[in-house]
């Protein structure tokens, strides 16, 4: 076996699983980065360590392929923690390769990185000279099978030392086969007797590749279908109601509330998906099929711990010859056509700035049809899934929602840009607050993207806080942001850009797209703070109802 350093052995094993590494070089990972280049791994430099993990996370969400982030020890490591927590909370397999304290003992500047990671829910695998390869393999397999983030730590004094020869086992299966639970027979009986069945798919169903089986199952039952925002359009077709939760229409939500049997595949049924308890009717029977070990919501009546794809295939077999619900889809189609959709927005606003709903509608018509959308967290988070055509789940990368973070959008766009290989244009939607938080990696995106459009919903404020707390009379001074000329910043870094104060100003973006859409274009869109997103109003109402219940 070729003689390698400890860092080289780590890079060698990783090269069996992945092709891309994102990161910032430092003392703790310089030998690893040198080895990674020799192994042929593609390194994309980012400017903040948090971007290393956020980019690797988004790379996986976009492509389904594993990627790694890398940082130095100490402050480089702690800078990555928010993105690491988001990956853990969102159940994204990602690998952080980092330097760590010497094996001989911590130095004054070291922190207990393994304890910090454990506090976030991430396991740390510290390599040794004798087992650098096997420990790395163990870490990667853990990330893939558990669908989580892991840390591979390289002690500082071992990084450049020669690693022992190892006979590594053959690559393990990247996924664990799930046994189809006997509960599927009961689920089949409930679905066969349903008059108004609904199938609700989540990201777990998308990751399992269960879309074809679930669509066939819906057709067999005559069921309506819906998806969480992270499984957008996975079940698109006859009977599709769109997004379940605050990004959906009230008409669609009303139909979901009338379902008598609901099959939930790979969705956790978060408060946002459930419209804070109001999405499903009180008498509906809820079946959940999930990789989790137990039900994730009290509304679940029957839980089946299984892989969504194999479970759906089994249900198709059990329901062979079952009669479909009569008239349910036809009734739904009529009501969807007659009912109101999303608010189109207004031509005029109190402050003369753009209505974000009108802007989103206009952007949908302008943006290239082949698009992959990265969405940062913030008040604007619903405008893309509500108003833009995003045909596949992997073309909507919503970051920050699991951990309720903002500022990861630019870094995530770097990873998504590296993952897009079929000529699609990367579109980043961000608020001004989150954009400023991750601003260092605008330069990284400009360097990484073949074709990228950045849409900044610039309301000169932290919009969610304005609506939640400014509306209650709390001082707005900390919630306001001096209006930034993002267009000027973008040009200084080498992007094309324009300030969008009216829908007519989008002609600059149209011209750039017509010229080939090469490089990066930043649209600094000046929007009003007077429009509150419906999902935020729903959340605020739920909070007030909860407070009233406690007070009563």
Secondary structure, DSSP 8 states (H G I E B T S, - for coil): ----BHHHHHHHHHTTT-SEEEE---TTTHHHHHHHHHTT-EEEE-SSHHHHHHHHHHHHHHHS---EEEE-STHHHHHTHHHHHHHHHTT--EEEEEEE--TT---TT---HHHHHHHHT-EEEE--SSSHHHHHHHHHHHHHHHTSEEEEEEETTTTTSB-----------SS------THHHHHHHHHHT-SSEEEEE-HHHHHTT-HHHHHHHHHHHT-EEEE-GGGTTTT-STTEEEE-STTS-HHHHHHHHT-SEEEEES----TTTTGGGTSS-TT-EEEEEESSSS-SSTT-SEEEES-HHHHHHHHHHHTTT----SSHHHHHHHHHHHS--S----S--TTS-B-HHHHHHHHHHHS-SSEEEEE-SSGGGHHHHHHS---SGGGEEE-STTTT--S-HHHHHHHHHHH--SS-EEEEEEEHHHHHHTGGGHHHHHHH-SEEEEEEEE-SB-HHHHHHTGGGT---GGGB-----HHHHHHHTT-EEEEESSGGGGHHHHHHHHTT--EEEEEEEEB-SS---HHHHHHHHHHHHHHHHHH-
